[in-house]
């Protein structure tokens, strides 16, 4: 199936402010360590997922973003397309990060937890928010299983 080229939109991009023409402010050394196959930090709490998303997106670390999701996770992409599985999520983020946008933290709500599930949410430009469902993994870390990149706004 052919996919349209994705261009982030201020109202659609997950957990970010689109800063046209801006490059990541992370150092080259940190970026290299994020993309060289180095061991990545894991989310010990559901709220860690949003922070890790921002760090990895700003580093251009597509595989690092995919590592925040369960293997069969479902993502509603900024384009509106719904994809499932690591390969499809990787393709979405590769397209999103191709132009090297900068991402800014606009605020994350405390996670709403129920047993091994948690609802995470972050504000996005235009007054909307993201909504994600994270699941505690057998090792105690957290991964997203569902990700709606833009709700309302």
SULRAZI-V960445 format. One record per residue. N is the residue number from 1. PSI is psi in radians with two decimals (NA if undefined). OMEGA is omega in whole degrees, 0 to 359 (* if undefined). D_FIRST is the distance of its C-alpha to the first C-alpha in Angstrom with 1 decimal. Layout:
# SULRAZI-V960445
n psi omega d_first
N PSI OMEGA D_FIRST
N PSI OMEGA D_FIRST
This chain:
# SULRAZI-V960445
n psi omega d_first
1 2.22 178 0.0
2 2.48 180 3.8
3 2.45 177 6.4
4 2.60 176 9.9
5 2.31 182 12.8
6 2.27 173 14.8
7 2.10 182 18.5
8 2.51 179 20.7
9 2.46 183 22.9
10 -0.58 184 26.4
11 -0.13 185 25.9
12 -0.45 188 22.5
13 2.36 183 22.8
14 2.29 173 23.7
15 0.60 185 27.3
16 2.86 161 27.9
17 2.20 179 29.6
18 2.09 180 27.7
19 1.62 187 30.4
20 2.29 176 29.3
21 -0.03 181 30.2
22 2.57 176 31.5
23 2.76 180 31.0
24 2.52 178 31.4
25 0.03 178 35.0
26 2.59 180 34.8
27 2.72 179 36.8
28 -0.62 180 35.3
29 -0.76 180 36.8
30 -0.73 179 35.2
31 -0.78 181 31.8
32 -0.73 180 32.3
33 -0.53 180 33.4
34 -0.51 186 30.3
35 -0.04 186 27.9
36 0.15 181 30.0
37 0.15 178 29.4
38 2.74 178 32.5
39 2.27 182 33.1
40 2.59 174 31.7
41 2.47 178 33.6
42 2.73 180 32.5
43 1.87 178 32.9
44 -0.34 176 36.2
45 2.66 180 36.1
46 -0.57 180 33.2
47 -0.37 178 34.3
48 -0.47 184 33.7
49 -0.76 180 29.9
50 -0.76 178 30.0
51 -0.78 179 32.3
52 -0.64 176 30.3
53 -0.88 181 27.1
54 -0.79 180 29.1
55 -0.81 184 30.6
56 -0.65 177 27.4
57 -0.76 179 25.4
58 -0.43 177 28.4
59 -0.11 184 28.6
60 0.41 186 25.0
61 1.46 182 24.6
62 -0.83 181 20.9
63 -0.58 176 21.8
64 -0.64 176 24.8
65 -0.78 180 22.8
66 -0.57 180 20.5
67 -0.19 177 23.9
68 -0.06 185 25.0
69 2.61 170 22.6
70 2.69 183 23.0
71 -0.57 181 20.5
72 0.40 182 18.9
73 2.76 178 19.3
74 2.30 181 17.5
75 2.22 169 17.0
76 1.83 186 16.8
77 2.79 177 15.7
78 -0.47 180 17.9
79 -0.23 184 15.4
80 -0.25 178 15.7
81 2.44 177 12.3
82 2.19 181 13.2
83 2.74 180 12.0
84 2.47 176 13.9
85 2.72 185 15.1
86 -0.74 182 16.4
87 -0.74 180 13.4
88 -0.67 177 11.2
89 -0.71 177 14.5
90 -0.77 180 15.3
91 -0.72 178 12.2
92 -0.86 183 13.4
93 -0.55 175 16.9
94 -0.73 178 16.4
95 -0.73 181 15.1
96 -0.69 185 18.0
97 -0.05 184 20.6
98 -0.63 182 19.8
99 0.13 178 22.6
100 0.95 177 24.9
101 2.79 173 25.9
102 2.51 183 28.9
103 2.44 181 28.9
104 2.46 179 32.1
105 2.06 178 33.3
106 0.05 178 34.2
107 2.36 180 35.6
108 2.38 176 34.5
109 2.63 173 36.0
110 2.50 180 37.7
111 2.50 174 35.5
112 1.99 187 36.4
113 2.50 173 36.8
114 1.75 182 37.3
115 -2.18 182 37.8
116 0.19 178 34.9
117 2.64 177 32.6
118 2.45 174 32.7
119 2.12 177 31.3
120 2.67 183 30.9
121 2.44 177 30.6
122 2.62 177 30.9
123 2.57 175 31.7
124 2.82 180 29.4
125 2.61 178 30.5
126 0.09 177 31.3
127 0.02 179 32.9
128 -2.96 180 29.9
129 2.92 170 29.1
130 2.86 174 26.6
131 2.13 180 26.9
132 2.58 173 26.0
133 2.13 178 27.2
134 2.66 178 28.4
135 2.38 176 29.8
136 2.32 180 32.7
137 2.86 181 32.0
138 -0.49 180 34.6
139 0.05 178 35.9
140 -0.16 177 36.5
141 3.02 183 33.8
142 2.48 174 31.2
143 2.59 175 27.4
144 2.45 175 25.1
145 -0.45 177 23.4
146 2.41 181 22.2
147 1.96 173 21.7
148 1.92 189 21.8
149 -0.27 178 21.8
150 2.15 178 23.8
151 2.19 177 26.2
152 -2.95 177 28.6
153 NA * 30.2
